[in-house]
């Protein structure tokens, strides 16, 4: 699962594991979803400086000799 780093205007950060994020303009918040489309986190649109999706770590591969 991907990880999003949400930075707020006060300088604080929140690390959120999620697959997707979108801005729900009706309720003025960002909604983070997992791979089953369940809501895993909410963040208010006001006060968010940035939301950055971090690359997923690559899966280790089996080593044969």
MMTF fields as JSON, N, C-alpha, C and O atoms, coordinates in Angstrom:
{
  "mmtfVersion": "1.0.0",
  "mmtfProducer": "UNKNOWN",
  "numBonds": 259,
  "numAtoms": 260,
  "numGroups": 65,
  "numChains": 1,
  "numModels": 1,
  "chainsPerModel": [1],
  "groupsPerChain": [65],
  "chainIdList": ["A"],
  "bondAtomList": [4, 2, 8, 6, 12, 10, 16, 14, 20, 18, 24, 22, 28, 26, 32, 30, 36, 34, 40, 38, 44, 42, 48, 46, 52, 50, 56, 54, 60, 58, 64, 62, 68, 66, 72, 70, 76, 74, 80, 78, 84, 82, 88, 86, 92, 90, 96, 94, 100, 98, 104, 102, 108, 106, 112, 110, 116, 114, 120, 118, 124, 122, 128, 126, 132, 130, 136, 134, 140, 138, 144, 142, 148, 146, 152, 150, 156, 154, 160, 158, 164, 162, 168, 166, 172, 170, 176, 174, 180, 178, 184, 182, 188, 186, 192, 190, 196, 194, 200, 198, 204, 202, 208, 206, 212, 210, 216, 214, 220, 218, 224, 222, 228, 226, 232, 230, 236, 234, 240, 238, 244, 242, 248, 246, 252, 250, 256, 254],
  "bondOrderList": [1, 1, 1, 1, 1, 1, 1, 1, 1, 1, 1, 1, 1, 1, 1, 1, 1, 1, 1, 1, 1, 1, 1, 1, 1, 1, 1, 1, 1, 1, 1, 1, 1, 1, 1, 1, 1, 1, 1, 1, 1, 1, 1, 1, 1, 1, 1, 1, 1, 1, 1, 1, 1, 1, 1, 1, 1, 1, 1, 1, 1, 1, 1, 1],
  "groupList": [{"groupName": "UNK", "atomNameList": ["N", "CA", "C", "O"], "elementList": ["N", "C", "C", "O"], "formalChargeList": [0, 0, 0, 0], "bondAtomList": [1, 0, 2, 1, 3, 2], "bondOrderList": [1, 1, 2], "singleLetterCode": "X", "chemCompType": "L-PEPTIDE LINKING"}],
  "groupTypeList": [0, 0, 0, 0, 0, 0, 0, 0, 0, 0, 0, 0, 0, 0, 0, 0, 0, 0, 0, 0, 0, 0, 0, 0, 0, 0, 0, 0, 0, 0, 0, 0, 0, 0, 0, 0, 0, 0, 0, 0, 0, 0, 0, 0, 0, 0, 0, 0, 0, 0, 0, 0, 0, 0, 0, 0, 0, 0, 0, 0, 0, 0, 0, 0, 0],
  "groupIdList": [1, 2, 3, 4, 5, 6, 7, 8, 9, 10, 11, 12, 13, 14, 15, 16, 17, 18, 19, 20, 21, 22, 23, 24, 25, 26, 27, 28, 29, 30, 31, 32, 33, 34, 35, 36, 37, 38, 39, 40, 41, 42, 43, 44, 45, 46, 47, 48, 49, 50, 51, 52, 53, 54, 55, 56, 57, 58, 59, 60, 61, 62, 63, 64, 65],
  "secStructList": [7, 7, 3, 3, 3, 3, 3, 3, 6, 6, 1, 7, 3, 3, 3, 3, 3, 7, 1, 3, 3, 3, 3, 3, 6, 6, 6, 6, 3, 3, 3, 3, 3, 7, 6, 6, 1, 7, 3, 3, 3, 3, 3, 3, 1, 6, 6, 3, 3, 3, 3, 3, 3, 3, 7, 7, 7, 7, 7, 7, 7, 7, 7, 7, 7],
  "xCoordList": [0.847, 0.0, 0.899, 1.961, 0.477, 1.227, 1.135, 0.317, 1.979, 1.962, 1.926, 2.709, 1.015, 0.897, 1.412, 1.125, 2.171, 2.605, 1.832, 1.987, 0.996, 0.194, 0.876, 1.105, 1.2, 1.845, 0.825, 0.163, 0.716, -0.242, 0.466, 1.688, -0.3, 0.275, 0.966, 1.767, 0.682, 1.363, 2.687, 3.363, 3.065, 4.332, 4.246, 5.224, 3.121, 2.988, 2.766, 2.319, 3.084, 2.918, 2.124, 2.134, 1.438, 0.708, 1.041, 0.936, 1.438, 1.752, 0.548, 0.136, -0.017, -1.258, -1.058, -0.775, -1.201, -1.154, -2.506, -3.542, -2.494, -3.727, -3.382, -2.233, -4.364, -4.176, -4.499, -3.824, -5.532, -5.966, -6.421, -6.812, -6.36, -6.877, -7.615, -7.189, -8.7, -9.399, -9.981, -10.165, -10.266, -10.839, -12.36, -12.877, -13.058, -14.518, -14.945, -14.957, -15.291, -15.613, -16.943, -17.164, -17.819, -19.093, -18.894, -19.602, -17.926, -17.689, -16.36, -15.964, -15.67, -14.435, -13.359, -12.772, -13.115, -12.088, -11.459, -12.056, -10.24, -9.575, -9.951, -9.965, -10.255, -10.654, -9.618, -9.329, -9.062, -8.06, -8.716, -9.41, -8.489, -9.095, -8.036, -6.935, -8.397, -7.525, -7.899, -8.737, -7.283, -7.519, -8.933, -9.38, -9.646, -11.031, -12.035, -13.229, -11.561, -12.368, -12.966, -13.957, -12.367, -12.786, -12.063, -10.893, -12.743, -12.125, -11.188, -11.601, -9.92, -8.949, -8.56, -8.054, -8.781, -8.443, -9.16, -9.528, -9.345, -9.916, -9.004, -8.427, -8.874, -8.09, -8.853, -9.322, -8.985, -9.697, -8.933, -7.704, -9.644, -8.986, -8.306, -7.221, -8.921, -8.343, -7.177, -7.32, -6.049, -4.893, -3.924, -2.873, -4.256, -3.343, -2.438, -2.906, -1.141, -0.159, 0.135, 0.197, 0.317, 0.598, 0.261, 0.231, 0.006, -0.173, 0.721, 0.549, 1.684, 2.664, 2.565, 2.608, 2.429, 2.42, 3.867, 4.597, 4.263, 5.611, 5.641, 4.658, 6.74, 6.832, 6.752, 7.261, 6.104, 6.001, 7.349, 8.028, 7.74, 9.006, 8.881, 7.845, 9.937, 9.877, 9.9, 10.505, 9.234, 9.194, 10.53, 11.064, 11.082, 12.339, 12.152, 11.132, 13.125, 13.061, 13.898, 14.893, 13.475, 14.221, 15.564, 15.676, 16.558, 17.903, 18.251, 18.164, 18.64, 19.033, 20.509, 21.032, 21.158, 22.58, 22.888, 24.039],
  "yCoordList": [-1.166, 0.0, 1.238, 1.247, 2.231, 3.483, 4.235, 3.91, 5.229, 6.079, 7.531, 7.948, 8.278, 9.7, 10.495, 10.166, 11.537, 12.451, 13.743, 14.44, 14.047, 15.259, 16.294, 16.053, 17.445, 18.524, 19.648, 20.067, 20.121, 21.169, 22.524, 22.588, 23.586, 24.934, 25.272, 26.205, 24.544, 24.792, 24.039, 24.11, 23.309, 22.593, 21.144, 20.412, 20.699, 19.304, 18.405, 18.859, 17.127, 16.141, 14.955, 14.643, 14.306, 13.083, 12.071, 12.384, 10.876, 9.802, 8.874, 8.319, 8.711, 7.953, 6.846, 7.133, 5.574, 4.488, 4.404, 4.221, 4.538, 4.514, 4.23, 4.387, 3.82, 3.586, 4.824, 5.113, 5.556, 6.728, 7.819, 7.556, 9.053, 10.194, 11.106, 11.276, 11.677, 12.657, 13.748, 13.559, 14.877, 16.007, 15.98, 16.114, 15.806, 15.831, 17.277, 17.759, 17.96, 19.388, 19.637, 20.731, 18.648, 18.825, 18.949, 19.706, 18.201, 18.258, 18.934, 18.962, 19.478, 20.249, 19.462, 19.953, 18.208, 17.379, 16.435, 16.112, 16.002, 14.977, 13.624, 13.446, 12.675, 11.333, 10.344, 10.308, 9.543, 8.543, 7.163, 6.819, 6.372, 5.048, 3.959, 4.179, 2.759, 1.596, 0.889, 1.381, -0.26, -0.966, -1.539, -1.869, -1.662, -2.146, -0.999, -1.221, 0.228, 1.448, 1.839, 2.568, 1.357, 1.767, 3.059, 3.231, 3.956, 5.193, 4.881, 4.291, 5.278, 5.023, 6.304, 6.234, 7.469, 8.735, 9.883, 9.8, 10.952, 12.197, 13.344, 13.315, 14.335, 15.522, 16.74, 16.732, 17.774, 18.964, 19.643, 19.707, 20.144, 20.844, 22.115, 22.457, 22.801, 24.03, 23.675, 22.847, 24.286, 24.048, 23.017, 22.783, 22.385, 21.414, 22.151, 22.819, 22.019, 22.645, 21.745, 22.217, 20.447, 19.513, 18.092, 17.749, 17.271, 15.83, 15.181, 15.396, 14.38, 13.766, 12.253, 11.708, 11.581, 10.116, 9.636, 9.972, 8.859, 8.312, 7.019, 6.279, 6.742, 5.51, 4.299, 4.302, 3.269, 2.034, 1.328, 1.304, 0.753, 0.016, -1.197, -1.861, -1.479, -2.628, -3.918, -3.994, -4.906, -6.212, -6.909, -6.931, -7.477, -8.203, -9.432, -10.118, -9.697, -10.855, -11.996, -11.769, -13.208, -14.366, -14.433, -14.184, -14.769, -14.892, -16.373, -17.097, -16.81, -18.2, -18.249, -17.363, -19.286, -19.396, -20.746, -21.022],
  "zCoordList": [0.0, 0.0, 0.0, 0.622, -0.674, -0.757, 0.571, 1.432, 0.713, 1.903, 1.441, 0.588, 2.012, 1.719, 2.909, 4.06, 2.623, 3.672, 3.48, 2.477, 4.462, 4.442, 5.324, 6.509, 4.747, 5.489, 5.672, 4.723, 6.9, 7.229, 7.309, 7.448, 7.223, 7.222, 8.538, 8.579, 9.611, 10.886, 10.989, 12.015, 9.917, 9.892, 10.317, 10.163, 10.842, 11.259, 10.046, 8.993, 10.214, 9.14, 9.656, 10.846, 8.73, 9.033, 7.948, 6.762, 8.329, 7.38, 7.332, 8.35, 6.125, 5.969, 4.946, 3.783, 5.354, 4.379, 3.657, 4.296, 2.336, 1.548, 0.091, -0.322, -0.673, -2.107, -2.928, -3.916, -2.519, -3.279, -2.326, -1.189, -2.817, -2.073, -3.051, -4.193, -2.606, -3.444, -2.563, -1.361, -3.163, -2.449, -2.617, -3.727, -1.512, -1.505, -1.279, -0.147, -2.357, -2.269, -1.552, -1.034, -1.516, -0.811, 0.698, 1.363, 1.237, 2.684, 3.032, 4.198, 2.021, 2.209, 2.969, 3.932, 2.5, 3.121, 2.104, 1.077, 2.413, 1.618, 2.198, 3.416, 1.328, 1.751, 1.231, 0.035, 2.134, 1.796, 1.829, 2.786, 0.769, 0.653, 0.57, 0.066, 1.084, 0.908, -0.387, -1.142, -0.651, -1.915, -2.023, -3.122, -0.893, -0.907, -0.917, -0.716, -1.15, -1.216, 0.137, 0.189, 1.232, 2.572, 2.93, 2.588, 3.607, 4.056, 5.215, 6.213, 5.081, 6.147, 6.878, 7.998, 6.277, 6.934, 6.239, 5.067, 6.999, 6.485, 6.905, 7.993, 6.062, 6.395, 5.881, 4.743, 6.689, 6.228, 5.094, 5.127, 4.105, 2.993, 3.482, 3.014, 4.398, 4.926, 5.843, 6.743, 5.619, 6.464, 5.911, 6.508, 4.765, 4.156, 3.179, 2.258, 3.397, 2.519, 1.323, 0.188, 1.578, 0.489, 0.892, 2.074, -0.125, 0.042, -0.999, -2.199, -0.531, -1.418, -1.286, -0.183, -2.435, -2.433, -2.511, -3.444, -1.532, -1.49, -2.303, -2.317, -2.969, -3.745, -2.834, -1.714, -3.342, -2.58, -2.594, -3.621, -1.458, -1.465, -2.368, -2.393, -3.108, -4.002, -3.184, -2.115, -3.716, -3.05, -3.231, -4.34, -2.172, -2.322, -3.203, -3.122, -4.025, -4.913, -4.329, -3.641, -4.617, -4.14, -4.845, -6.046, -4.081, -4.632, -4.713, -3.721, -5.888, -6.045, -6.404, -7.08, -5.946, -6.269, -6.88, -7.218]
}
